[in-house]
Amino acid sequence: MNRSQISQFIFVFLFTFAGVLTSSAQSNTEQKGDRLYNNKEFAAAIHYYEKELENSDNLAVKRKLVYCYLKTLKDTKANFLLENIVASPNVVAEDYLLYANLLKRLRNYEKAKIWFKKYAELNPDDKNIDKLILSCDLINELEDKQLYSTESVSINSPQADFASAFYKNGLVFVSGRKNQTSREIDGRSGEYYLDMYFAEKSGDRFLQPESFSDEFNTKYHEGPACFSANEKFIFFTRNKGNLNLEGKSELNLYSARHNGKKWDKAELFQFSGKNYSMAHPSISPDGRNLFFISNMDGGYGGTDIYVCRKFGFAWSRPINCGPSINTDGNEMFPFIAEDGYLYFASDGHIGFGGLDIFKSIFEQNEWTYPVNLGPPFNTSKDDFGYLIGKNKDIGYFSSSRNGSDDIFEFKQNPDKIHSLSGRLIASTTKAGLKDVEVILMENLSKEKTTLSDDKGLFTFDIFKGKNYSLIVTKPGFKTKRILYFAQDDENTPKQLNISMDTTQWVKFNGNIIDQFSARAVKEASVQIINQTYRSNSVSISDEYGDFEQDIDPSKSYDIIIQKEGYFTKVINNYKYQSDKFEQIELQKFSTNQNMELYAVEFDPGAWELKKNTIQELNNLAGLLKVNPHISVEINGFTDQDKGKKENKILCEKRAKLAAEYIISKGITANRVQYKSSGFDSGRSALVVKLIEAF
């Protein structure tokens, strides 16, 4: 859902007291506005609050009216009213913060910084304020270099249109336009309830949009959606209008299969329907990972991005994507692309204001720090719903930059593209080298990969005015990093000639066995990462558990060994030793498996973490970090019986402190539970139980 429609997902109001400020002498007009306001019908409440302020200077009404303006994207009116509020003698710190954030959305960064600092003077303990001030300085570094052209697509309406998905030869998108299933107006946004639509594309233009499915669209909100690669499965968001015990309207994920003629009845996704929301699905091209957002307990902020992994016919429990991706703000609209990059919208990372679009990739078993896509994708308004095709020649995103949510199409600007060609030769013979891997890097982002042809030639299309680096590697030759600096057309070389020196490579041999049975583990993935150039190669163990890979013995490597049903093993800073055959043991796991932490020590009757205990917990945190599909429960025990009640209190304190320590190491809270297990003279003081292991 978009910011103007589903409040708890899009915008975190920065002073929550605005909704509870009341007066004992409320007028009839204010009371009517409050009834609509409390029902989250902000568009309808505006009329009564504006009427009330015609004859009143009520600060509480002004704050509620500002909130309504912001919820309905009336930033100019909100700005005018906030200027009045921050000049009031009864102004509070949260007014400064709200005004600063709005100024940032209006791209008045210098003035926003002034008001952020005023807020900081009154709230010096706010951990986010330094990041907000920094964002006002850094944002000017992200300039629009006109590398992409963008335009609003013809299927947009005067109402909200957003969050598209590729389907057949067109797009499925969400819209608040008048429709046949809702018919009623949503008082929160002043528009019709959201439905899903399909627009076929013919050449460069879209045909008239049609309702995507009468079976899926109801009188409440539907969308956005995503589809499996073969388009036989759909996952989509639905808000049935039900309120939970806290009075909040929850979003749920639904899925359905196409039987060849029509869509089967949509079914609730197995982890939906709880006392939290799930929305904005995106399925990976291989169908193994379903990304979505949720406000379930154990996250980092308002809404976080989670993933469920599919093994066979079962989905793992939701796995939080961790602190690299998620912040104390809102992360939303994930899209997992063909090349493995995760694109998402966030108002918690440093950006222009509102939601910005970022990208990250899962490398070496963790998500890289997100990169802001910059202009023209991001503005001071809300920008979200990024979508790009397999060939990367065309894509779409959504934005409120023109006053309401619209879908935009983007393409590479042909005037900014030119060809970077090169030839790889052996330094001794000057002969062209075939099958040299050439990786095009922009900063730390891997953009493209290719192999040289029979003559040693390769070509990339690159943007003019950008700096790149090339990493070239081939067994038997020294790996090189070539820096390519932006040049004007006159000085651009027609061809880069790269000479490669020979060096001795060796065969890195290994054998993977089960730790307990000593039997060979076949089809295990062995990822070998060159620490200097961050390039990697992958081998698969054979039926005997053996694998072999060419490596440069002068380099250091990180090695990641993975196999379904086993703990992932990571070997850091590996240096090759001649004539040594590496045998690697993998430990199998299963749910409800217990691991005794035998080195754990507590003083009698105490729960403080001692040196040996901290070391054991560091090992556990390391295990959880490289196995993001694992969730655990820490059970606290005592070997001294002080009575059932005292035993329970002591053991709970031990388990809780251990769990908090693990979480402090960057492990998401929803992966670490704790429990008091009481007296048992034969158990370690801390026992770890695997409660989820896929």
FENKA-V491743 format. One record per residue. PHI is phi in degrees with one decimal (none if undefined). D_LAST is the distance of its C-alpha to the last C-alpha in Angstrom with 1 decimal. Layout:
PHI;D_LAST  PHI;D_LAST
This chain:
none;30.4  -98.2;33.0  -59.3;34.7  -77.0;37.8  -99.5;36.0  -116.7;33.1  -63.4;34.3  -70.5;31.4  -103.0;29.2  -108.1;31.7  -135.1;34.2  -95.9;34.2  -67.3;37.8  -84.8;38.9  -143.0;41.3  -68.8;40.0  -69.8;43.3  -60.2;44.9  -80.6;43.8  -115.4;45.2  -71.3;48.5  -133.3;51.2  -122.6;54.9  -69.2;57.0  -118.3;59.5  -65.5;57.2  -79.6;59.1  -63.8;58.5  -64.8;57.2  -65.3;54.6  -62.0;53.5  -64.1;52.9  -63.3;50.9  -65.3;48.8  -61.4;48.0  -70.5;46.6  -60.2;44.9  -66.4;43.1  -91.0;42.0  62.5;40.6  -94.7;43.2  -68.1;44.1  -61.5;46.1  -74.0;48.4  -69.9;48.8  -55.6;50.2  -55.7;53.6  -72.6;54.3  -68.4;53.4  -62.6;55.5  -65.3;58.4  -62.9;58.1  -78.3;58.4  -63.9;61.6  -124.6;63.5  -147.4;61.2  -120.4;59.7  -68.4;56.9  -66.6;54.2  -63.0;51.5  -65.9;52.2  -59.7;52.0  -63.7;48.6  -67.4;47.3  -69.1;49.0  -57.1;47.3  -59.3;43.9  -63.2;44.9  -59.8;46.1  -65.9;42.9  -68.6;40.8  -108.4;43.0  62.7;43.2  -97.5;46.9  -65.7;46.6  -62.5;50.3  -66.1;51.4  -63.3;48.8  -64.1;50.1  -61.0;53.7  -73.2;53.0  -67.7;50.9  -58.0;53.8  -71.0;55.9  -67.4;53.4  -71.1;53.0  -89.6;56.8  -75.2;57.1  -67.0;58.2  -100.0;55.5  -63.1;52.7  -122.2;49.5  -56.9;46.9  -64.5;44.4  -64.4;47.0  -59.3;47.2  -64.0;43.5  -64.0;43.4  -64.0;46.5  -62.8;45.1  -65.1;41.9  -67.8;44.0  -60.1;46.3  -65.0;43.3  -63.8;42.4  -88.7;46.0  68.3;45.8  -95.6;48.4  -69.3;46.4  -65.1;49.4  -69.6;50.4  -60.1;46.8  -61.6;46.6  -60.4;49.8  -77.4;48.3  -61.1;45.0  -68.4;47.2  -62.0;49.2  -63.3;46.1  -61.4;44.9  -62.2;48.3  -91.0;47.7  -132.6;44.0  -66.9;43.5  -87.6;40.3  -68.5;38.4  -71.0;35.7  -88.8;35.4  -66.0;39.1  -62.2;39.4  -66.7;36.7  -67.7;38.7  -65.8;41.9  -61.1;40.4  -61.9;39.1  -67.4;42.7  -84.0;43.8  -79.1;41.0  -62.9;40.9  -71.0;44.2  -73.9;42.7  -91.6;40.5  -96.9;43.4  -81.7;43.5  -94.1;44.4  56.6;44.7  -78.7;42.1  -126.7;40.9  -104.0;43.0  -128.9;41.8  -152.8;43.4  -67.4;42.9  -83.3;42.1  -71.6;44.5  -81.4;42.2  -67.2;42.3  -121.1;44.3  -63.9;46.0  -90.4;43.0  -71.2;39.5  -137.2;37.7  -165.4;34.4  53.0;30.8  -87.5;31.1  -143.8;28.7  -65.8;29.7  -154.8;30.4  49.4;32.6  -108.0;35.5  -161.1;35.5  -130.0;33.7  -102.4;32.2  -140.4;33.0  -112.3;33.7  -147.2;37.3  -100.6;39.4  -69.9;42.4  -61.0;44.4  -142.0;42.7  -92.4;43.2  -99.7;40.3  -85.8;40.6  67.6;44.3  -89.6;44.1  -90.3;44.1  -82.1;41.4  -63.4;43.4  -70.5;41.0  -111.3;41.5  77.9;44.7  -119.4;43.0  -70.6;41.7  -60.9;38.2  -71.7;35.8  -130.5;35.1  -96.8;33.4  -128.1;35.8  -121.9;35.9  -124.6;38.4  -77.3;39.0  -107.9;40.2  -119.5;43.3  67.2;44.2  -99.2;44.1  -125.4;44.4  -93.9;42.5  -83.5;44.0  -59.8;44.4  -64.0;41.1  -128.8;40.4  -57.4;38.2  -67.0;34.8  -159.4;34.3  -68.5;36.5  -72.0;33.7  -87.9;31.4  -75.0;34.1  -122.8;35.3  -77.4;37.8  -107.9;35.3  -79.5;33.1  -130.0;30.8  100.9;29.0  -81.0;27.8  -132.3;25.7  -145.3;23.7  -132.4;23.4  -66.6;21.2  -59.3;22.8  -88.5;24.6  62.2;25.6  -91.7;24.7  -128.0;22.3  -122.8;23.3  -124.2;21.6  -148.9;24.2  -93.6;25.3  -141.5;27.7  -116.4;29.8  -80.3;31.4  87.0;33.8  -75.9;32.6  -106.6;33.0  -82.7;30.8  -65.0;32.5  -91.7;33.0  79.7;34.8  -101.1;32.3  -88.9;31.5  -99.3;27.8  -100.6;26.1  -129.8;23.4  -95.7;21.3  -126.5;22.3  -137.3;21.4  -154.0;23.6  -113.7;24.1  -90.7;27.4  -88.5;28.8  102.7;31.3  -117.9;34.0  -155.1;32.6  -80.6;29.6  -68.8;28.2  -62.3;28.3  -66.9;25.8  -117.8;23.1  -66.2;21.6  -62.9;18.1  -58.4;16.0  -100.7;15.7  -86.5;19.4  79.0;22.5  -92.3;21.8  -88.2;24.3  -156.7;23.3  -106.2;23.4  -135.8;21.0  -160.7;22.8  55.9;23.3  -75.8;20.5  -149.3;20.0  -98.8;17.9  -68.4;17.3  -56.0;19.6  -86.3;17.0  74.6;15.5  -95.0;11.9  -133.1;12.3  -110.2;14.3  -94.0;16.2  -165.1;18.5  -114.3;20.5  -159.4;20.7  -109.2;22.9  -61.7;20.5  -60.5;21.1  94.1;19.7  -89.7;20.5  -103.7;23.2  -160.8;25.9  -63.5;27.0  -127.0;24.2  -115.0;21.2  -94.9;19.0  -122.1;15.3  -139.7;12.6  -108.4;10.1  -102.7;7.9  -102.6;8.4  -129.8;7.1  68.9;10.3  -103.8;11.9  -109.3;9.2  -103.8;8.6  -69.5;6.3  -64.4;9.0  -57.2;11.4  -111.9;11.0  -66.8;14.6  -73.5;15.7  91.2;17.7  -72.8;21.4  -68.4;22.2  -89.4;21.8  -92.8;22.5  -125.9;25.8  -81.1;27.8  -94.4;29.1  -117.3;27.5  -108.1;25.1  -149.1;25.2  48.5;25.3  -70.3;22.4  -141.6;22.8  -98.2;20.6  -88.2;23.2  -59.8;23.3  -85.8;23.7  91.9;20.6  -75.6;22.6  -100.0;21.6  -101.8;24.8  -156.8;25.2  -105.5;28.1  -151.9;28.7  -110.8;31.7  -102.0;30.3  -82.8;30.5  -64.9;34.0  -151.6;35.5  -81.1;38.7  128.6;38.3  63.6;36.4  -86.9;33.2  -119.3;32.9  -97.4;30.6  -128.2;28.5  -138.1;26.2  -150.5;23.5  -135.5;21.3  -86.4;18.0  -126.2;19.5  51.4;18.7  70.1;15.3  -156.2;17.1  -80.3;19.1  -72.6;22.8  -64.6;25.5  -63.6;26.5  -106.5;29.7  -72.3;32.1  -68.9;33.3  69.6;36.8  -67.5;39.6  -86.3;40.2  -72.1;36.7  -108.4;37.0  -133.0;40.0  -78.0;40.9  -92.3;39.8  -83.5;36.3  -129.3;34.7  -165.1;31.3  64.0;29.5  -69.5;29.6  -149.6;29.0  -137.1;29.8  -77.6;30.1  -60.5;28.8  -86.1;32.2  60.7;32.5  -89.8;36.1  -153.7;35.8  -157.5;33.7  -141.1;34.0  -152.9;33.5  -114.2;34.9  -159.3;37.3  -100.9;39.8  -62.1;42.3  -100.9;44.9  112.8;44.9  -143.1;42.3  -67.7;38.9  -133.9;39.4  -97.4;37.5  -119.9;38.6  -102.0;38.4  -128.1;38.4  -139.5;39.4  -66.3;40.2  -75.9;43.9  -60.4;45.6  -71.7;48.3  -103.5;45.8  -106.0;44.2  -145.4;45.7  -91.9;44.6  -106.4;43.7  -111.8;44.6  -153.1;44.6  -135.5;45.4  -105.4;43.9  -130.4;46.4  -77.9;46.7  -64.6;49.0  -85.3;51.0  -99.8;51.6  64.5;51.2  -82.1;49.4  -65.4;46.6  -104.8;43.1  -87.1;40.7  60.2;36.9  -80.6;36.8  -77.9;33.7  -119.0;35.0  -110.4;32.7  -92.3;34.4  -116.7;33.5  -118.6;34.7  54.6;34.4  -104.6;30.8  -97.8;29.6  -79.9;29.0  -89.8;31.0  -148.6;31.5  -136.4;31.3  -148.4;33.7  -117.7;35.3  -69.7;39.1  -85.5;41.1  -59.6;43.6  -97.5;46.1  84.0;43.6  -92.3;43.7  -147.8;41.0  -145.7;41.2  -128.8;39.3  -88.9;40.4  -128.8;40.4  -83.9;41.9  -65.0;45.3  83.9;45.7  -108.5;42.2  -93.7;41.5  -135.3;38.9  -135.2;38.0  -116.6;37.2  -109.4;35.2  -116.1;36.4  -146.3;35.0  -157.4;35.8  -53.4;35.6  93.9;39.0  -131.8;39.9  -68.7;39.5  -69.2;36.9  -128.5;38.7  -114.3;38.2  -107.8;41.0  -87.5;41.9  -118.8;43.2  -100.0;45.2  -57.9;46.4  -135.1;49.8  -77.8;52.4  -59.3;53.1  -68.8;56.2  -98.6;54.6  -69.6;51.3  -66.8;51.4  -67.3;51.2  -154.4;48.9  -84.4;47.1  -104.9;48.0  -113.7;45.4  -95.2;46.5  -116.8;43.9  -91.7;44.9  -74.4;43.8  -154.7;41.9  -80.2;40.5  -100.8;36.8  -129.4;35.2  -89.0;32.5  -89.2;29.5  -102.5;28.3  -151.6;25.3  -138.9;23.6  -109.2;20.0  -129.7;19.6  -72.4;17.4  -59.7;18.6  -98.3;19.5  -90.7;20.6  65.3;22.0  -81.4;21.1  -64.6;20.6  -107.1;17.2  -93.5;17.9  59.4;16.7  -85.5;15.2  -90.7;16.0  -118.3;18.7  -99.4;19.8  -112.8;23.2  -112.5;24.6  -70.4;28.4  -65.8;28.9  -72.0;32.3  -109.0;31.7  58.4;27.9  -83.9;27.8  -142.5;25.0  -133.0;24.6  -127.9;21.7  -121.0;22.0  -120.8;19.9  -70.0;20.4  -86.7;22.4  -64.5;22.5  -96.7;24.0  82.5;21.4  -87.0;24.2  -143.4;24.2  -147.7;27.2  -148.8;27.9  -76.1;31.2  -138.2;31.4  -85.6;34.4  -68.5;35.0  -84.1;36.7  -103.7;33.6  -102.1;30.8  -135.0;27.1  -105.6;23.7  -122.0;21.2  -118.6;17.4  -111.8;15.7  -132.1;12.2  -155.8;10.6  -57.2;7.4  89.6;6.7  -127.1;8.9  -65.7;9.8  -66.2;11.5  -117.0;15.1  -122.2;17.9  -112.8;21.6  -95.6;24.0  55.7;27.6  -76.5;27.7  -116.5;31.3  -65.2;32.2  -120.7;34.3  -61.2;36.5  58.8;36.1  -112.5;33.0  -90.4;30.2  -84.5;26.9  -109.4;24.6  -116.3;21.1  -98.3;19.0  -112.1;15.2  -102.1;13.7  -75.6;11.2  -131.0;9.0  -152.2;8.3  -63.9;8.4  67.2;12.0  -74.2;12.6  -104.8;15.6  -124.1;16.9  -81.6;20.6  -94.1;22.1  -68.3;25.3  -82.9;27.2  -67.1;27.1  -131.9;30.7  -132.2;32.4  -67.6;36.1  -52.7;37.2  74.3;36.8  -112.3;35.3  -133.1;32.0  -65.3;32.7  -81.1;30.3  -93.6;32.1  -56.5;31.7  -63.8;29.6  -65.9;27.3  -61.7;26.9  -64.2;26.1  -63.5;23.3  -69.0;21.9  -62.4;22.2  -63.4;20.1  -65.2;17.4  -61.9;17.7  -63.4;17.6  -63.2;14.3  -68.3;12.8  -64.8;14.6  -89.2;13.3  -128.3;9.6  -65.9;9.7  -91.8;6.0  -103.7;7.1  -122.4;9.6  -132.8;12.4  -123.1;15.6  -94.2;18.6  -103.3;21.1  -95.6;24.7  -126.5;27.2  -137.0;30.9  -99.8;32.9  -121.4;36.1  -85.1;36.9  -107.7;38.7  104.6;38.3  -57.0;35.5  -66.6;36.0  -66.2;36.4  -59.0;33.5  -63.0;31.2  -62.7;32.6  -63.2;32.3  -67.5;28.7  -67.6;27.6  -63.3;29.3  -64.4;27.7  -67.2;24.1  -64.7;24.9  -64.2;26.6  -64.9;23.7  -63.9;21.2  -63.4;23.8  -66.1;24.1  -60.7;20.4  -63.5;20.6  -65.4;23.9  -90.3;22.1  95.3;20.5  -89.2;17.2  -62.6;16.9  -60.8;18.3  -75.4;15.8  -98.8;13.1  -129.2;15.7  -107.1;17.4  -141.9;20.2  -155.0;22.2  -86.6;25.5  -112.0;25.5  79.1;29.2  -80.5;31.2  -162.2;30.0  -69.1;32.1  -100.6;29.7  -110.8;26.6  -65.4;25.9  -64.5;26.8  -131.4;23.2  -124.3;20.2  -100.1;16.6  -109.4;14.3  -80.2;10.5  -102.1;10.2  -150.4;6.7  -153.2;3.8  -113.9;0.0
